[in-house]
Amino acid sequence: MDIKIITDSASDIVDSQRSDLIVLPMTITFNGVEYQDGINLSHREFYEKLIESDELPTTSQIAPYAFEEAIRKVTTEAGGIDFDMPYFLGYTGLSDALLQKYISDSKDIWMEHVESLPVFTVGGTIGTHVGPGAIALAFFALH
């Protein structure tokens, strides 16, 4: 089974031409104009706009639908998710409400394969960088 990595452009992976890597662009807004990170805004252009702009830019996370589409695309080639392999669903903060919503919204992906999904909190190292309210899904290879 092929391994695919799906991430967003905040990962700053510059070798996005790898066949096992899908980088979804985040939106960066300067003065009301939206750019797609790495698509129509290079690192150099970002810093040039940062110098030229009177306002700080804003960013927005990838919509859950975009991640679902990317997952759907790679699982339709691969024949689906191998639920026998280890996987992990995590959340930051004191509440898993956002992750539970994701689990409920995506039940058509997993419900026929497993009775429940393993949910854990994400530790302080990652939590320091992403803050409360983040969710993560990770797959691990067995060696």
C-alpha positions in Angstrom: 0.0 0.0 0.0 1.3 3.4 -0.9 1.7 6.0 1.8 0.4 9.5 1.1 1.1 12.6 3.2 -1.5 15.4 3.3 -0.5 18.6 4.9 -1.1 22.3 4.6 1.3 25.0 3.4 2.1 26.0 7.0 4.4 22.9 7.0 6.7 24.9 4.7 7.7 21.8 2.8 9.3 23.2 -0.3 9.8 19.9 -2.1 6.1 19.6 -3.0 6.7 17.8 -6.2 7.0 14.4 -4.3 4.4 11.9 -5.5 3.7 10.9 -1.9 3.0 14.5 -0.7 -0.1 16.7 -1.1 0.3 20.2 0.2 -3.0 22.2 0.5 -2.5 25.9 0.2 -3.5 28.2 3.1 -5.1 31.5 2.4 -3.1 34.7 3.2 -4.9 38.0 3.0 -3.1 41.3 2.5 -5.3 44.4 2.5 -8.4 42.5 1.6 -6.8 40.5 -1.2 -6.6 36.8 -0.8 -3.6 34.7 -2.0 -3.0 31.0 -1.9 0.2 30.2 -0.2 2.6 28.6 -2.7 0.2 28.9 -5.6 0.0 32.7 -6.3 2.1 33.9 -3.5 5.7 32.7 -3.2 7.8 33.1 0.0 9.7 36.0 -1.6 6.4 37.7 -2.7 5.0 37.3 0.8 8.0 39.1 2.4 7.9 41.9 -0.2 4.2 42.4 0.5 4.9 42.3 4.2 7.4 45.2 3.8 5.1 47.2 1.5 1.8 46.7 3.4 0.5 49.1 6.0 -1.4 46.2 7.7 -0.3 42.8 8.9 -1.6 39.9 6.8 -4.1 37.4 8.1 -4.2 33.7 7.5 -7.0 31.1 7.6 -6.8 27.4 8.1 -7.7 24.9 5.4 -11.4 24.1 5.3 -12.2 20.7 6.6 -13.9 20.0 3.2 -10.6 20.5 1.4 -8.9 17.9 3.6 -11.9 15.5 3.1 -11.6 15.9 -0.6 -7.8 15.3 -0.5 -8.4 12.2 1.7 -11.2 11.0 -0.6 -8.9 11.4 -3.7 -6.0 9.3 -2.3 -8.2 6.6 -0.7 -10.2 6.1 -3.9 -6.7 5.1 -5.6 -5.6 3.1 -2.7 -8.9 1.2 -2.1 -9.6 3.0 1.2 -8.1 3.4 4.6 -6.5 0.4 6.1 -8.0 0.4 9.6 -5.8 -2.5 10.6 -2.8 -0.1 10.6 -2.3 2.1 13.7 -3.9 5.6 13.5 -4.4 8.4 16.0 -7.0 11.2 16.4 -5.9 14.0 18.6 -7.1 17.3 19.9 -5.6 20.3 21.8 -7.3 22.1 24.7 -9.7 21.0 27.3 -12.6 19.9 25.0 -12.7 17.3 22.3 -16.0 18.9 20.9 -14.4 19.9 17.5 -12.9 16.5 17.0 -16.1 14.8 17.9 -17.9 16.9 15.3 -15.3 15.9 12.7 -15.8 12.2 13.7 -19.5 12.6 13.4 -19.3 14.5 10.1 -17.0 11.9 8.6 -18.7 8.7 9.9 -19.2 7.5 6.3 -15.4 7.0 6.1 -15.0 4.9 9.1 -18.3 3.5 10.4 -18.3 0.4 8.3 -14.8 -0.5 9.4 -14.5 0.1 13.2 -16.9 0.5 16.1 -15.1 3.5 17.5 -12.0 5.7 16.9 -9.1 6.2 19.3 -9.1 9.8 20.6 -6.3 11.3 22.6 -5.1 14.8 23.7 -2.1 16.3 21.9 0.7 17.1 24.3 2.2 20.4 25.3 4.9 20.6 22.6 2.5 20.7 19.7 -0.1 22.4 21.9 2.3 25.3 22.5 2.4 26.0 18.7 -1.2 25.3 17.7 -3.1 26.4 20.8 -6.5 25.0 21.9 -9.1 23.8 19.4 -6.8 22.0 16.9 -7.5 18.5 15.7 -5.1 16.0 14.1 -5.3 12.7 12.3 -2.1 10.6 11.9 -1.3 7.2 10.5 1.7 5.2 11.6 3.6 2.4 9.8 4.4 -0.8 11.6 8.1 -1.8 11.4 
